[in-house]
Amino acid sequence: MHTQIAVEARNVGKIYGAGQTAITALGDVSIAIEKGEFFTLLGPSGCGKTTLLRCIAGFETPTAGSIYLSGEDITYTPPNERPVNTVFQSYALFPHLTVAQNIGFGLKMQGKPASEVKRAVERVLALVKLEDFANRLPTQLSGGQQQRVALARALAPEPQVLLLDEPLSALDLKLRKEMQSELKRLQTETGITFVFVTHDQEEALTMSDRIGVMSAGALLQVGTPHDIYDRPVDRFVADFIGETNLLDGQVEQGGVRIGTGDVLAVTLGAAQGKVTLAIRPEQVSLAPTGRGMTASIVEKTYMGTDTHYKLTLSDDSHLVARVQSNSAISFAVGQDVSVNIDTQAVQVLTS
């Protein structure tokens, strides 16, 4: 089946400044985002994700490369001439205008007839479930409601692409979780392509169709949340996405020998020499001492459904195990245990 591309960056670079003080924000980034997709750019602060978003929006011009929208080169098209809207961290609502007036402001500035503006405002108010708040001022709304108004205002012109620059970062944890579900619902109902920027791994994993992981101006891996979590391409991605144990080892016949001297029978592929094993805490199980690697429990943290155990192995390396709290056996700090690792799930990283 032929997939249509909504947004494409081809070999995009962005350098600020010149000479010795030049800063490379983006270095030769290429990415294709499909129509109707919820795509997330994920990475730590300063990795280039917001710069890439601003290049798509037209607020920044790439130093190299091109930006395409539905196959059309828009690299030098002014922001107001792109069928793209942006939702920022700050809601930037006009305090003296009502909710309805805020939402309709952009359409009114475009010279749309009053009847068309009214219909669009009513449509998006229903979409974000704020029909009863049309005549309120922003100061009369909660943070979550203001965020919905900002979303409604961006959705009103029916853009081809909606860009979201960490829009949930100002909300408290409970409200942020609610808005994650709300954003996914809005994207599904409208069918608009969403490009979402965040440094929150859980946010990316729960909301996205695909994720692009960035670091130091480079795009390291693009894939589904399942791909990114279960099959990271390198140590950075493995360490950044969720919690993971990283153990150094040496490839030999039968698997990888780690610092304890134990050989783990992992799937090697073409890996040779020194490697890193990425082991998720849920892939580590514990039992009373017996067969297998022995470790000592140095920390125990109750997390509700799970209990996290921090372990020290015989070579003084550390390992975290995540065990269901309703497990029949519980362990205490200072206790020696046997460690069993699901070797079929372990990822062997060569970089």
Steps between C-alpha positions, in 0.01 A plus 500: 500500500636844406546721804467874460763716666378808687833650609847422378836639606780423255858537626402793720776680686482806722804691628479804724784749487824468304863407541621364831182604681270318255252260657360208299138453607418254221742292297373339178160382630266315264155383602165421336177535703189335362161663455267442794786390724568594863877543478716595797847654500659385825826593661672692780518880516724642229477196271351698206138380513348847543732644234373237254141582597565872445647425157179315410293792633707754309627687806854387415663461159731199463867569431496195272240261359130539427157469665208354303129506577290250301783486244530877460824678591411752773853568627470874434122537524400751774334343808164669437483346151551142621191285581667425833414616852707487819404454865771627736587435864343833593136516396530867386126565528372857475386580857240759391330267248251225584572136425293520180673822391845350566418195290355703213768770501724342236210427264372856545848636412488287183183687400268201535126584508349527850270203435797280404696610809200424722461149353871426538503623862197288589655196330831515689336595832303175474818316402684614815183474713485867599160596355387645834809720533467703178434832674754469781830688513829304520552616861180314592641168373727236652837421343359193329207697359734772370703229328182371332421852378851531352449163325156604374642827361772306314250243366236753387658575157528123435877498437662215312752464780484597868834558671509469881805628689490340848142627550437298818815593692327768712228263625511292817547124469134395526383765252786420266390134489142608423618733223713224346183295447320812379768581244498147362119512476511834318760375255298184427172689457639776277742286299744792500872419504640582846873563549562506875821605677581372850784389726259274693555137396175372655303770318657396169446127556132534596389748232699441184455296185873546440784667686818667378771500768746790474831582666754776431329612178478149355206268444610169652200273449147514359245231579185401681502527880538121507804516268666778695447335837575138408757549223710813568775553244763626743590562862357855507155393378494200734596717797269791413183302432361367824712337769767258389805314630816532293767234552829493309616166369713307252360283222616141511366167384165439663420860584643801683727478804425778747714636785387235746644227276152372412421435134152610393362304204362804316423535128818643351419568136816638342636643828868445576751614760391738776126561525243647738200299615176696546284321756162642605421464875191291421727248324678429831344254743615412851497180701649375827868419453565190295593468136589800286673827574507613860435860599441697817199729545616852590175689450130418497237746376128431513329654192144375547443223246878443473791482742841612372808322632846647449759223498879485520664221300825328594707744287334797677290587193135588564177355369138605558221240508131587480282239671122503542415597855244218533776245434497206742858571608631830637866580560673725753787747475829321572368164381688293243287379208532312173457714189344358186494702178266442207784474249262482201389858572848646559623743233867481396628850418819563309497881534 
